[in-house]
Amino acid sequence: MTETREEWIKKRAYALWEEEGHPTGRDSIHWEQARKEREKLERSAASKDGNEVKTRTKRTAAAGTKSNGTVKPAPKRAVSRKSV
């Protein structure tokens, strides 16, 4: 069963309250924080329930690679040796 947005916020606000040691009078603060977290999740690549992250589009080639996908060799460094 899929929980609604409001149920998710309610559970998260309760978890925040528990994490802080059950303080009195901070219910609106916990609710607002949970609501903001839910909005952030909804704008991100996470699934609606926040349990999994959807894959995003493929990233561009990383530095150090050619456009055809082969890796460039690392530049050789000169080794300095001290004479004894």
N, CA, C and O atoms as a Maestro MAE file, in Angstrom:
{
 s_m_m2io_version
 :::
 2.0.0
}

f_m_ct {
 s_m_title
 :::
 protein
 m_atom[336] {
  # First column is atom index #
  i_m_mmod_type
  r_m_x_coord
  r_m_y_coord
  r_m_z_coord
  i_m_residue_number
  s_m_chain_name
  s_m_pdb_residue_name
  s_m_pdb_atom_name
  i_m_atomic_number
  :::
  1 25 0.839 -1.185 0.000 1 A "MET " " N  " 7
  2 3 0.000 0.000 0.000 1 A "MET " " CA " 6
  3 2 0.884 1.248 0.000 1 A "MET " " C  " 6
  4 15 1.809 1.363 0.804 1 A "MET " " O  " 8
  5 25 0.600 2.149 -0.879 2 A "THR " " N  " 7
  6 3 1.372 3.377 -1.001 2 A "THR " " CA " 6
  7 2 0.816 4.426 -0.040 2 A "THR " " C  " 6
  8 15 -0.391 4.659 0.023 2 A "THR " " O  " 8
  9 25 1.722 5.047 0.702 3 A "GLU " " N  " 7
  10 3 1.260 6.076 1.634 3 A "GLU " " CA " 6
  11 2 1.133 7.411 0.920 3 A "GLU " " C  " 6
  12 15 1.831 7.677 -0.058 3 A "GLU " " O  " 8
  13 25 0.242 8.238 1.415 4 A "THR " " N  " 7
  14 3 0.041 9.554 0.824 4 A "THR " " CA " 6
  15 2 1.153 10.481 1.265 4 A "THR " " C  " 6
  16 15 1.940 10.166 2.157 4 A "THR " " O  " 8
  17 25 1.197 11.626 0.618 5 A "ARG " " N  " 7
  18 3 2.201 12.641 0.948 5 A "ARG " " CA " 6
  19 2 2.069 13.052 2.416 5 A "ARG " " C  " 6
  20 15 3.066 13.169 3.129 5 A "ARG " " O  " 8
  21 25 0.845 13.266 2.852 6 A "GLU " " N  " 7
  22 3 0.591 13.684 4.234 6 A "GLU " " CA " 6
  23 2 1.019 12.618 5.242 6 A "GLU " " C  " 6
  24 15 1.565 12.942 6.297 6 A "GLU " " O  " 8
  25 25 0.772 11.351 4.918 7 A "GLU " " N  " 7
  26 3 1.199 10.268 5.814 7 A "GLU " " CA " 6
  27 2 2.718 10.220 5.932 7 A "GLU " " C  " 6
  28 15 3.260 9.999 7.016 7 A "GLU " " O  " 8
  29 25 3.409 10.433 4.792 8 A "TRP " " N  " 7
  30 3 4.870 10.427 4.799 8 A "TRP " " CA " 6
  31 2 5.394 11.541 5.693 8 A "TRP " " C  " 6
  32 15 6.292 11.324 6.507 8 A "TRP " " O  " 8
  33 25 4.824 12.741 5.538 9 A "ILE " " N  " 7
  34 3 5.249 13.890 6.342 9 A "ILE " " CA " 6
  35 2 4.996 13.628 7.820 9 A "ILE " " C  " 6
  36 15 5.834 13.944 8.665 9 A "ILE " " O  " 8
  37 25 3.836 13.047 8.131 10 A "LYS " " N  " 7
  38 3 3.483 12.735 9.520 10 A "LYS " " CA " 6
  39 2 4.494 11.773 10.141 10 A "LYS " " C  " 6
  40 15 4.950 11.987 11.265 10 A "LYS " " O  " 8
  41 25 4.845 10.712 9.410 11 A "LYS " " N  " 7
  42 3 5.810 9.740 9.923 11 A "LYS " " CA " 6
  43 2 7.192 10.348 10.079 11 A "LYS " " C  " 6
  44 15 7.892 10.069 11.053 11 A "LYS " " O  " 8
  45 25 7.588 11.181 9.121 12 A "ARG " " N  " 7
  46 3 8.917 11.806 9.194 12 A "ARG " " CA " 6
  47 2 8.978 12.814 10.340 12 A "ARG " " C  " 6
  48 15 9.987 12.885 11.041 12 A "ARG " " O  " 8
  49 25 7.919 13.590 10.540 13 A "ALA " " N  " 7
  50 3 7.887 14.548 11.645 13 A "ALA " " CA " 6
  51 2 7.972 13.815 12.983 13 A "ALA " " C  " 6
  52 15 8.639 14.280 13.908 13 A "ALA " " O  " 8
  53 25 7.303 12.682 13.085 14 A "TYR " " N  " 7
  54 3 7.356 11.876 14.307 14 A "TYR " " CA " 6
  55 2 8.774 11.356 14.546 14 A "TYR " " C  " 6
  56 15 9.262 11.361 15.676 14 A "TYR " " O  " 8
  57 25 9.432 10.907 13.467 15 A "ALA " " N  " 7
  58 3 10.808 10.415 13.591 15 A "ALA " " CA " 6
  59 2 11.749 11.531 14.034 15 A "ALA " " C  " 6
  60 15 12.645 11.301 14.847 15 A "ALA " " O  " 8
  61 25 11.552 12.727 13.509 16 A "LEU " " N  " 7
  62 3 12.378 13.870 13.919 16 A "LEU " " CA " 6
  63 2 12.167 14.181 15.400 16 A "LEU " " C  " 6
  64 15 13.121 14.477 16.119 16 A "LEU " " O  " 8
  65 25 10.921 14.111 15.850 17 A "TRP " " N  " 7
  66 3 10.583 14.347 17.254 17 A "TRP " " CA " 6
  67 2 11.274 13.325 18.141 17 A "TRP " " C  " 6
  68 15 11.824 13.672 19.186 17 A "TRP " " O  " 8
  69 25 11.245 12.051 17.720 18 A "GLU " " N  " 7
  70 3 11.917 11.002 18.491 18 A "GLU " " CA " 6
  71 2 13.431 11.211 18.530 18 A "GLU " " C  " 6
  72 15 14.056 11.045 19.577 18 A "GLU " " O  " 8
  73 25 14.018 11.576 17.385 19 A "GLU " " N  " 7
  74 3 15.465 11.800 17.302 19 A "GLU " " CA " 6
  75 2 15.926 12.905 18.238 19 A "GLU " " C  " 6
  76 15 17.044 12.859 18.752 19 A "GLU " " O  " 8
  77 25 15.068 13.902 18.464 20 A "GLU " " N  " 7
  78 3 15.423 15.021 19.333 20 A "GLU " " CA " 6
  79 2 15.106 14.748 20.803 20 A "GLU " " C  " 6
  80 15 15.291 15.621 21.652 20 A "GLU " " O  " 8
  81 25 14.639 13.561 21.099 21 A "GLY " " N  " 7
  82 3 14.380 13.220 22.498 21 A "GLY " " CA " 6
  83 2 13.014 13.614 23.009 21 A "GLY " " C  " 6
  84 15 12.857 13.867 24.204 21 A "GLY " " O  " 8
  85 25 12.012 13.674 22.135 22 A "HIS " " N  " 7
  86 3 10.617 13.953 22.518 22 A "HIS " " CA " 6
  87 2 10.421 15.346 23.141 22 A "HIS " " C  " 6
  88 15 9.785 15.452 24.190 22 A "HIS " " O  " 8
  89 25 10.946 16.413 22.526 23 A "PRO " " N  " 7
  90 3 10.762 17.744 23.113 23 A "PRO " " CA " 6
  91 2 9.311 18.225 22.987 23 A "PRO " " C  " 6
  92 15 8.593 17.841 22.064 23 A "PRO " " O  " 8
  93 25 8.910 19.049 23.907 24 A "THR " " N  " 7
  94 3 7.563 19.608 23.912 24 A "THR " " CA " 6
  95 2 7.544 20.918 23.128 24 A "THR " " C  " 6
  96 15 8.481 21.711 23.225 24 A "THR " " O  " 8
  97 25 6.482 21.151 22.350 25 A "GLY " " N  " 7
  98 3 6.281 22.430 21.685 25 A "GLY " " CA " 6
  99 2 7.048 22.625 20.393 25 A "GLY " " C  " 6
  100 15 7.136 23.753 19.909 25 A "GLY " " O  " 8
  101 25 7.604 21.576 19.817 26 A "ARG " " N  " 7
  102 3 8.344 21.721 18.563 26 A "ARG " " CA " 6
  103 2 7.661 21.002 17.404 26 A "ARG " " C  " 6
  104 15 8.280 20.740 16.372 26 A "ARG " " O  " 8
  105 25 6.379 20.685 17.583 27 A "ASP " " N  " 7
  106 3 5.663 19.926 16.562 27 A "ASP " " CA " 6
  107 2 5.593 20.652 15.225 27 A "ASP " " C  " 6
  108 15 5.747 20.028 14.175 27 A "ASP " " O  " 8
  109 25 5.365 21.951 15.248 28 A "SER " " N  " 7
  110 3 5.274 22.695 13.990 28 A "SER " " CA " 6
  111 2 6.634 22.761 13.285 28 A "SER " " C  " 6
  112 15 6.698 22.758 12.056 28 A "SER " " O  " 8
  113 25 7.700 22.821 14.052 29 A "ILE " " N  " 7
  114 3 9.050 22.848 13.476 29 A "ILE " " CA " 6
  115 2 9.354 21.505 12.809 29 A "ILE " " C  " 6
  116 15 9.885 21.464 11.699 29 A "ILE " " O  " 8
  117 25 9.016 20.410 13.491 30 A "HIS " " N  " 7
  118 3 9.242 19.089 12.922 30 A "HIS " " CA " 6
  119 2 8.390 18.876 11.674 30 A "HIS " " C  " 6
  120 15 8.857 18.306 10.688 30 A "HIS " " O  " 8
  121 25 7.160 19.326 11.718 31 A "TRP " " N  " 7
  122 3 6.260 19.178 10.567 31 A "TRP " " CA " 6
  123 2 6.801 19.955 9.366 31 A "TRP " " C  " 6
  124 15 6.812 19.448 8.244 31 A "TRP " " O  " 8
  125 25 7.242 21.169 9.607 32 A "GLU " " N  " 7
  126 3 7.778 21.996 8.517 32 A "GLU " " CA " 6
  127 2 9.048 21.389 7.930 32 A "GLU " " C  " 6
  128 15 9.231 21.384 6.712 32 A "GLU " " O  " 8
  129 25 9.920 20.881 8.787 33 A "GLN " " N  " 7
  130 3 11.144 20.245 8.304 33 A "GLN " " CA " 6
  131 2 10.802 19.010 7.462 33 A "GLN " " C  " 6
  132 15 11.397 18.802 6.405 33 A "GLN " " O  " 8
  133 25 9.868 18.206 7.913 34 A "ALA " " N  " 7
  134 3 9.442 17.013 7.176 34 A "ALA " " CA " 6
  135 2 8.822 17.398 5.837 34 A "ALA " " C  " 6
  136 15 9.067 16.739 4.826 34 A "ALA " " O  " 8
  137 25 8.026 18.456 5.826 35 A "ARG " " N  " 7
  138 3 7.401 18.923 4.586 35 A "ARG " " CA " 6
  139 2 8.458 19.362 3.577 35 A "ARG " " C  " 6
  140 15 8.356 19.053 2.389 35 A "ARG " " O  " 8
  141 25 9.476 20.087 4.055 36 A "LYS " " N  " 7
  142 3 10.559 20.536 3.167 36 A "LYS " " CA " 6
  143 2 11.356 19.355 2.631 36 A "LYS " " C  " 6
  144 15 11.742 19.339 1.462 36 A "LYS " " O  " 8
  145 25 11.604 18.360 3.492 37 A "GLU " " N  " 7
  146 3 12.315 17.163 3.045 37 A "GLU " " CA " 6
  147 2 11.525 16.439 1.960 37 A "GLU " " C  " 6
  148 15 12.103 15.956 0.987 37 A "GLU " " O  " 8
  149 25 10.218 16.364 2.125 38 A "ARG " " N  " 7
  150 3 9.371 15.695 1.137 38 A "ARG " " CA " 6
  151 2 9.402 16.450 -0.192 38 A "ARG " " C  " 6
  152 15 9.490 15.834 -1.254 38 A "ARG " " O  " 8
  153 25 9.331 17.775 -0.135 39 A "GLU " " N  " 7
  154 3 9.394 18.571 -1.356 39 A "GLU " " CA " 6
  155 2 10.724 18.363 -2.075 39 A "GLU " " C  " 6
  156 15 10.771 18.262 -3.300 39 A "GLU " " O  " 8
  157 25 11.797 18.302 -1.297 40 A "LYS " " N  " 7
  158 3 13.118 18.078 -1.884 40 A "LYS " " CA " 6
  159 2 13.174 16.704 -2.549 40 A "LYS " " C  " 6
  160 15 13.725 16.568 -3.641 40 A "LYS " " O  " 8
  161 25 12.613 15.695 -1.905 41 A "LEU " " N  " 7
  162 3 12.558 14.359 -2.493 41 A "LEU " " CA " 6
  163 2 11.767 14.353 -3.794 41 A "LEU " " C  " 6
  164 15 12.153 13.697 -4.762 41 A "LEU " " O  " 8
  165 25 10.668 15.082 -3.810 42 A "GLU " " N  " 7
  166 3 9.821 15.114 -4.997 42 A "GLU " " CA " 6
  167 2 10.510 15.800 -6.170 42 A "GLU " " C  " 6
  168 15 10.226 15.481 -7.324 42 A "GLU " " O  " 8
  169 25 11.408 16.730 -5.891 43 A "ARG " " N  " 7
  170 3 12.144 17.420 -6.957 43 A "ARG " " CA " 6
  171 2 13.393 16.660 -7.378 43 A "ARG " " C  " 6
  172 15 13.968 16.952 -8.427 43 A "ARG " " O  " 8
  173 25 13.820 15.688 -6.575 44 A "SER " " N  " 7
  174 3 15.054 14.951 -6.865 44 A "SER " " CA " 6
  175 2 14.762 13.736 -7.734 44 A "SER " " C  " 6
  176 15 13.655 13.559 -8.241 44 A "SER " " O  " 8
  177 25 15.776 12.915 -7.888 45 A "ALA " " N  " 7
  178 3 15.623 11.692 -8.677 45 A "ALA " " CA " 6
  179 2 15.149 10.531 -7.821 45 A "ALA " " C  " 6
  180 15 15.117 9.395 -8.295 45 A "ALA " " O  " 8
  181 25 14.785 10.784 -6.586 46 A "ALA " " N  " 7
  182 3 14.315 9.706 -5.709 46 A "ALA " " CA " 6
  183 2 12.886 9.343 -6.063 46 A "ALA " " C  " 6
  184 15 12.143 10.153 -6.618 46 A "ALA " " O  " 8
  185 25 12.513 8.126 -5.740 47 A "SER " " N  " 7
  186 3 11.136 7.698 -5.958 47 A "SER " " CA " 6
  187 2 10.236 8.425 -4.972 47 A "SER " " C  " 6
  188 15 10.721 9.019 -4.009 47 A "SER " " O  " 8
  189 25 8.948 8.383 -5.200 48 A "LYS " " N  " 7
  190 3 7.997 9.104 -4.347 48 A "LYS " " CA " 6
  191 2 8.052 8.687 -2.888 48 A "LYS " " C  " 6
  192 15 7.852 9.514 -1.998 48 A "LYS " " O  " 8
  193 25 8.322 7.404 -2.631 49 A "ASP " " N  " 7
  194 3 8.388 6.962 -1.241 49 A "ASP " " CA " 6
  195 2 9.773 7.154 -0.638 49 A "ASP " " C  " 6
  196 15 9.965 6.932 0.558 49 A "ASP " " O  " 8
  197 25 10.749 7.568 -1.464 50 A "GLY " " N  " 7
  198 3 12.087 7.847 -0.954 50 A "GLY " " CA " 6
  199 2 12.924 6.612 -0.707 50 A "GLY " " C  " 6
  200 15 14.022 6.711 -0.159 50 A "GLY " " O  " 8
  201 25 12.421 5.430 -1.105 51 A "ASN " " N  " 7
  202 3 13.147 4.194 -0.844 51 A "ASN " " CA " 6
  203 2 14.186 3.862 -1.898 51 A "ASN " " C  " 6
  204 15 15.117 3.106 -1.621 51 A "ASN " " O  " 8
  205 25 14.056 4.397 -3.076 52 A "GLU " " N  " 7
  206 3 15.026 4.098 -4.117 52 A "GLU " " CA " 6
  207 2 15.290 5.345 -4.940 52 A "GLU " " C  " 6
  208 15 14.472 6.263 -4.991 52 A "GLU " " O  " 8
  209 25 16.437 5.358 -5.578 53 A "VAL " " N  " 7
  210 3 16.800 6.493 -6.412 53 A "VAL " " CA " 6
  211 2 16.693 6.066 -7.867 53 A "VAL " " C  " 6
  212 15 17.265 5.058 -8.282 53 A "VAL " " O  " 8
  213 25 15.954 6.849 -8.623 54 A "LYS " " N  " 7
  214 3 15.824 6.558 -10.039 54 A "LYS " " CA " 6
  215 2 17.129 6.934 -10.733 54 A "LYS " " C  " 6
  216 15 17.797 7.888 -10.335 54 A "LYS " " O  " 8
  217 25 17.484 6.194 -11.752 55 A "THR " " N  " 7
  218 3 18.723 6.510 -12.463 55 A "THR " " CA " 6
  219 2 18.517 7.741 -13.320 55 A "THR " " C  " 6
  220 15 17.461 7.932 -13.924 55 A "THR " " O  " 8
  221 25 19.532 8.560 -13.360 56 A "ARG " " N  " 7
  222 3 19.477 9.753 -14.191 56 A "ARG " " CA " 6
  223 2 20.111 9.443 -15.536 56 A "ARG " " C  " 6
  224 15 20.596 8.337 -15.772 56 A "ARG " " O  " 8
  225 25 20.097 10.421 -16.395 57 A "THR " " N  " 7
  226 3 20.679 10.218 -17.712 57 A "THR " " CA " 6
  227 2 22.173 9.989 -17.609 57 A "THR " " C  " 6
  228 15 22.807 10.374 -16.626 57 A "THR " " O  " 8
  229 25 22.729 9.360 -18.630 58 A "LYS " " N  " 7
  230 3 24.139 9.028 -18.639 58 A "LYS " " CA " 6
  231 2 24.984 10.299 -18.596 58 A "LYS " " C  " 6
  232 15 24.685 11.282 -19.273 58 A "LYS " " O  " 8
  233 25 26.029 10.263 -17.799 59 A "ARG " " N  " 7
  234 3 26.917 11.424 -17.691 59 A "ARG " " CA " 6
  235 2 27.850 11.486 -18.881 59 A "ARG " " C  " 6
  236 15 28.041 10.500 -19.593 59 A "ARG " " O  " 8
  237 25 28.422 12.649 -19.086 60 A "THR " " N  " 7
  238 3 29.379 12.803 -20.174 60 A "THR " " CA " 6
  239 2 30.675 12.108 -19.804 60 A "THR " " C  " 6
  240 15 30.877 11.721 -18.653 60 A "THR " " O  " 8
  241 25 31.537 11.953 -20.772 61 A "ALA " " N  " 7
  242 3 32.801 11.247 -20.551 61 A "ALA " " CA " 6
  243 2 33.595 11.931 -19.451 61 A "ALA " " C  " 6
  244 15 33.664 13.158 -19.390 61 A "ALA " " O  " 8
  245 25 34.189 11.133 -18.590 62 A "ALA " " N  " 7
  246 3 34.972 11.665 -17.472 62 A "ALA " " CA " 6
  247 2 36.294 12.220 -17.986 62 A "ALA " " C  " 6
  248 15 36.736 11.881 -19.083 62 A "ALA " " O  " 8
  249 25 36.907 13.060 -17.198 63 A "ALA " " N  " 7
  250 3 38.206 13.608 -17.559 63 A "ALA " " CA " 6
  251 2 39.205 12.472 -17.687 63 A "ALA " " C  " 6
  252 15 39.184 11.520 -16.907 63 A "ALA " " O  " 8
  253 25 40.074 12.580 -18.673 64 A "GLY " " N  " 7
  254 3 41.073 11.547 -18.870 64 A "GLY " " CA " 6
  255 2 40.634 10.480 -19.852 64 A "GLY " " C  " 6
  256 15 41.325 9.477 -20.029 64 A "GLY " " O  " 8
  257 25 39.486 10.687 -20.497 65 A "THR " " N  " 7
  258 3 39.053 9.733 -21.507 65 A "THR " " CA " 6
  259 2 38.899 10.446 -22.836 65 A "THR " " C  " 6
  260 15 38.652 11.651 -22.887 65 A "THR " " O  " 8
  261 25 39.044 9.701 -23.889 66 A "LYS " " N  " 7
  262 3 38.814 10.245 -25.223 66 A "LYS " " CA " 6
  263 2 37.331 10.122 -25.539 66 A "LYS " " C  " 6
  264 15 36.592 9.445 -24.825 66 A "LYS " " O  " 8
  265 25 36.904 10.766 -26.592 67 A "SER " " N  " 7
  266 3 35.489 10.712 -26.942 67 A "SER " " CA " 6
  267 2 35.038 9.323 -27.364 67 A "SER " " C  " 6
  268 15 33.846 9.022 -27.294 67 A "SER " " O  " 8
  269 25 35.979 8.448 -27.813 68 A "ASN " " N  " 7
  270 3 35.574 7.108 -28.213 68 A "ASN " " CA " 6
  271 2 35.559 6.136 -27.041 68 A "ASN " " C  " 6
  272 15 35.287 4.950 -27.230 68 A "ASN " " O  " 8
  273 25 35.845 6.618 -25.832 69 A "GLY " " N  " 7
  274 3 35.741 5.788 -24.646 69 A "GLY " " CA " 6
  275 2 37.037 5.162 -24.171 69 A "GLY " " C  " 6
  276 15 37.073 4.569 -23.093 69 A "GLY " " O  " 8
  277 25 38.109 5.281 -24.956 70 A "THR " " N  " 7
  278 3 39.373 4.701 -24.499 70 A "THR " " CA " 6
  279 2 40.056 5.657 -23.534 70 A "THR " " C  " 6
  280 15 39.918 6.876 -23.638 70 A "THR " " O  " 8
  281 25 40.781 5.092 -22.615 71 A "VAL " " N  " 7
  282 3 41.432 5.892 -21.580 71 A "VAL " " CA " 6
  283 2 42.804 6.322 -22.045 71 A "VAL " " C  " 6
  284 15 43.573 5.522 -22.580 71 A "VAL " " O  " 8
  285 25 43.106 7.594 -21.836 72 A "LYS " " N  " 7
  286 3 44.440 8.111 -22.161 72 A "LYS " " CA " 6
  287 2 45.424 7.638 -21.097 72 A "LYS " " C  " 6
  288 15 45.069 7.570 -19.920 72 A "LYS " " O  " 8
  289 25 46.625 7.317 -21.480 73 A "PRO " " N  " 7
  290 3 47.608 6.943 -20.467 73 A "PRO " " CA " 6
  291 2 48.003 8.161 -19.639 73 A "PRO " " C  " 6
  292 15 48.011 9.289 -20.133 73 A "PRO " " O  " 8
  293 25 48.323 7.919 -18.397 74 A "ALA " " N  " 7
  294 3 48.737 9.011 -17.518 74 A "ALA " " CA " 6
  295 2 50.098 9.522 -17.978 74 A "ALA " " C  " 6
  296 15 50.933 8.732 -18.418 74 A "ALA " " O  " 8
  297 25 50.337 10.833 -17.883 75 A "PRO " " N  " 7
  298 3 51.643 11.359 -18.296 75 A "PRO " " CA " 6
  299 2 52.740 10.821 -17.395 75 A "PRO " " C  " 6
  300 15 52.556 10.659 -16.189 75 A "PRO " " O  " 8
  301 25 53.894 10.547 -18.010 76 A "LYS " " N  " 7
  302 3 55.021 10.037 -17.236 76 A "LYS " " CA " 6
  303 2 55.665 11.188 -16.489 76 A "LYS " " C  " 6
  304 15 55.779 12.301 -17.002 76 A "LYS " " O  " 8
  305 25 56.080 10.898 -15.274 77 A "ARG " " N  " 7
  306 3 56.736 11.924 -14.475 77 A "ARG " " CA " 6
  307 2 58.233 11.645 -14.469 77 A "ARG " " C  " 6
  308 15 58.672 10.495 -14.430 77 A "ARG " " O  " 8
  309 25 58.989 12.707 -14.509 78 A "ALA " " N  " 7
  310 3 60.445 12.557 -14.451 78 A "ALA " " CA " 6
  311 2 60.839 12.212 -13.021 78 A "ALA " " C  " 6
  312 15 60.349 12.820 -12.070 78 A "ALA " " O  " 8
  313 25 61.707 11.254 -12.879 79 A "VAL " " N  " 7
  314 3 62.156 10.834 -11.566 79 A "VAL " " CA " 6
  315 2 63.505 11.485 -11.300 79 A "VAL " " C  " 6
  316 15 64.452 11.313 -12.068 79 A "VAL " " O  " 8
  317 25 63.581 12.219 -10.226 80 A "SER " " N  " 7
  318 3 64.879 12.823 -9.876 80 A "SER " " CA " 6
  319 2 65.546 11.963 -8.832 80 A "SER " " C  " 6
  320 15 64.928 11.569 -7.843 80 A "SER " " O  " 8
  321 25 66.786 11.681 -9.056 81 A "ARG " " N  " 7
  322 3 67.543 10.848 -8.100 81 A "ARG " " CA " 6
  323 2 68.681 11.651 -7.540 81 A "ARG " " C  " 6
  324 15 69.391 12.355 -8.258 81 A "ARG " " O  " 8
  325 25 68.835 11.536 -6.280 82 A "LYS " " N  " 7
  326 3 69.948 12.230 -5.636 82 A "LYS " " CA " 6
  327 2 71.169 11.333 -5.686 82 A "LYS " " C  " 6
  328 15 71.079 10.124 -5.473 82 A "LYS " " O  " 8
  329 25 72.290 11.928 -5.964 83 A "SER " " N  " 7
  330 3 73.530 11.127 -5.940 83 A "SER " " CA " 6
  331 2 74.080 11.147 -4.539 83 A "SER " " C  " 6
  332 15 74.006 12.155 -3.836 83 A "SER " " O  " 8
  333 25 74.626 10.034 -4.148 84 A "VAL " " N  " 7
  334 3 75.127 9.888 -2.782 84 A "VAL " " CA " 6
  335 2 76.584 10.176 -2.708 84 A "VAL " " C  " 6
  336 15 77.174 10.101 -1.630 84 A "VAL " " O  " 8
  :::
 }
 m_bond[335] {
  # First column is bond index #
  i_m_from
  i_m_to
  i_m_order
  :::
  1 1 2 1
  2 2 3 1
  3 3 4 2
  4 3 5 1
  5 5 6 1
  6 6 7 1
  7 7 8 2
  8 7 9 1
  9 9 10 1
  10 10 11 1
  11 11 12 2
  12 11 13 1
  13 13 14 1
  14 14 15 1
  15 15 16 2
  16 15 17 1
  17 17 18 1
  18 18 19 1
  19 19 20 2
  20 19 21 1
  21 21 22 1
  22 22 23 1
  23 23 24 2
  24 23 25 1
  25 25 26 1
  26 26 27 1
  27 27 28 2
  28 27 29 1
  29 29 30 1
  30 30 31 1
  31 31 32 2
  32 31 33 1
  33 33 34 1
  34 34 35 1
  35 35 36 2
  36 35 37 1
  37 37 38 1
  38 38 39 1
  39 39 40 2
  40 39 41 1
  41 41 42 1
  42 42 43 1
  43 43 44 2
  44 43 45 1
  45 45 46 1
  46 46 47 1
  47 47 48 2
  48 47 49 1
  49 49 50 1
  50 50 51 1
  51 51 52 2
  52 51 53 1
  53 53 54 1
  54 54 55 1
  55 55 56 2
  56 55 57 1
  57 57 58 1
  58 58 59 1
  59 59 60 2
  60 59 61 1
  61 61 62 1
  62 62 63 1
  63 63 64 2
  64 63 65 1
  65 65 66 1
  66 66 67 1
  67 67 68 2
  68 67 69 1
  69 69 70 1
  70 70 71 1
  71 71 72 2
  72 71 73 1
  73 73 74 1
  74 74 75 1
  75 75 76 2
  76 75 77 1
  77 77 78 1
  78 78 79 1
  79 79 80 2
  80 79 81 1
  81 81 82 1
  82 82 83 1
  83 83 84 2
  84 83 85 1
  85 85 86 1
  86 86 87 1
  87 87 88 2
  88 87 89 1
  89 89 90 1
  90 90 91 1
  91 91 92 2
  92 91 93 1
  93 93 94 1
  94 94 95 1
  95 95 96 2
  96 95 97 1
  97 97 98 1
  98 98 99 1
  99 99 100 2
  100 99 101 1
  101 101 102 1
  102 102 103 1
  103 103 104 2
  104 103 105 1
  105 105 106 1
  106 106 107 1
  107 107 108 2
  108 107 109 1
  109 109 110 1
  110 110 111 1
  111 111 112 2
  112 111 113 1
  113 113 114 1
  114 114 115 1
  115 115 116 2
  116 115 117 1
  117 117 118 1
  118 118 119 1
  119 119 120 2
  120 119 121 1
  121 121 122 1
  122 122 123 1
  123 123 124 2
  124 123 125 1
  125 125 126 1
  126 126 127 1
  127 127 128 2
  128 127 129 1
  129 129 130 1
  130 130 131 1
  131 131 132 2
  132 131 133 1
  133 133 134 1
  134 134 135 1
  135 135 136 2
  136 135 137 1
  137 137 138 1
  138 138 139 1
  139 139 140 2
  140 139 141 1
  141 141 142 1
  142 142 143 1
  143 143 144 2
  144 143 145 1
  145 145 146 1
  146 146 147 1
  147 147 148 2
  148 147 149 1
  149 149 150 1
  150 150 151 1
  151 151 152 2
  152 151 153 1
  153 153 154 1
  154 154 155 1
  155 155 156 2
  156 155 157 1
  157 157 158 1
  158 158 159 1
  159 159 160 2
  160 159 161 1
  161 161 162 1
  162 162 163 1
  163 163 164 2
  164 163 165 1
  165 165 166 1
  166 166 167 1
  167 167 168 2
  168 167 169 1
  169 169 170 1
  170 170 171 1
  171 171 172 2
  172 171 173 1
  173 173 174 1
  174 174 175 1
  175 175 176 2
  176 175 177 1
  177 177 178 1
  178 178 179 1
  179 179 180 2
  180 179 181 1
  181 181 182 1
  182 182 183 1
  183 183 184 2
  184 183 185 1
  185 185 186 1
  186 186 187 1
  187 187 188 2
  188 187 189 1
  189 189 190 1
  190 190 191 1
  191 191 192 2
  192 191 193 1
  193 193 194 1
  194 194 195 1
  195 195 196 2
  196 195 197 1
  197 197 198 1
  198 198 199 1
  199 199 200 2
  200 199 201 1
  201 201 202 1
  202 202 203 1
  203 203 204 2
  204 203 205 1
  205 205 206 1
  206 206 207 1
  207 207 208 2
  208 207 209 1
  209 209 210 1
  210 210 211 1
  211 211 212 2
  212 211 213 1
  213 213 214 1
  214 214 215 1
  215 215 216 2
  216 215 217 1
  217 217 218 1
  218 218 219 1
  219 219 220 2
  220 219 221 1
  221 221 222 1
  222 222 223 1
  223 223 224 2
  224 223 225 1
  225 225 226 1
  226 226 227 1
  227 227 228 2
  228 227 229 1
  229 229 230 1
  230 230 231 1
  231 231 232 2
  232 231 233 1
  233 233 234 1
  234 234 235 1
  235 235 236 2
  236 235 237 1
  237 237 238 1
  238 238 239 1
  239 239 240 2
  240 239 241 1
  241 241 242 1
  242 242 243 1
  243 243 244 2
  244 243 245 1
  245 245 246 1
  246 246 247 1
  247 247 248 2
  248 247 249 1
  249 249 250 1
  250 250 251 1
  251 251 252 2
  252 251 253 1
  253 253 254 1
  254 254 255 1
  255 255 256 2
  256 255 257 1
  257 257 258 1
  258 258 259 1
  259 259 260 2
  260 259 261 1
  261 261 262 1
  262 262 263 1
  263 263 264 2
  264 263 265 1
  265 265 266 1
  266 266 267 1
  267 267 268 2
  268 267 269 1
  269 269 270 1
  270 270 271 1
  271 271 272 2
  272 271 273 1
  273 273 274 1
  274 274 275 1
  275 275 276 2
  276 275 277 1
  277 277 278 1
  278 278 279 1
  279 279 280 2
  280 279 281 1
  281 281 282 1
  282 282 283 1
  283 283 284 2
  284 283 285 1
  285 285 286 1
  286 286 287 1
  287 287 288 2
  288 287 289 1
  289 289 290 1
  290 290 291 1
  291 291 292 2
  292 291 293 1
  293 293 294 1
  294 294 295 1
  295 295 296 2
  296 295 297 1
  297 297 298 1
  298 298 299 1
  299 299 300 2
  300 299 301 1
  301 301 302 1
  302 302 303 1
  303 303 304 2
  304 303 305 1
  305 305 306 1
  306 306 307 1
  307 307 308 2
  308 307 309 1
  309 309 310 1
  310 310 311 1
  311 311 312 2
  312 311 313 1
  313 313 314 1
  314 314 315 1
  315 315 316 2
  316 315 317 1
  317 317 318 1
  318 318 319 1
  319 319 320 2
  320 319 321 1
  321 321 322 1
  322 322 323 1
  323 323 324 2
  324 323 325 1
  325 325 326 1
  326 326 327 1
  327 327 328 2
  328 327 329 1
  329 329 330 1
  330 330 331 1
  331 331 332 2
  332 331 333 1
  333 333 334 1
  334 334 335 1
  335 335 336 2
  :::
 }
}
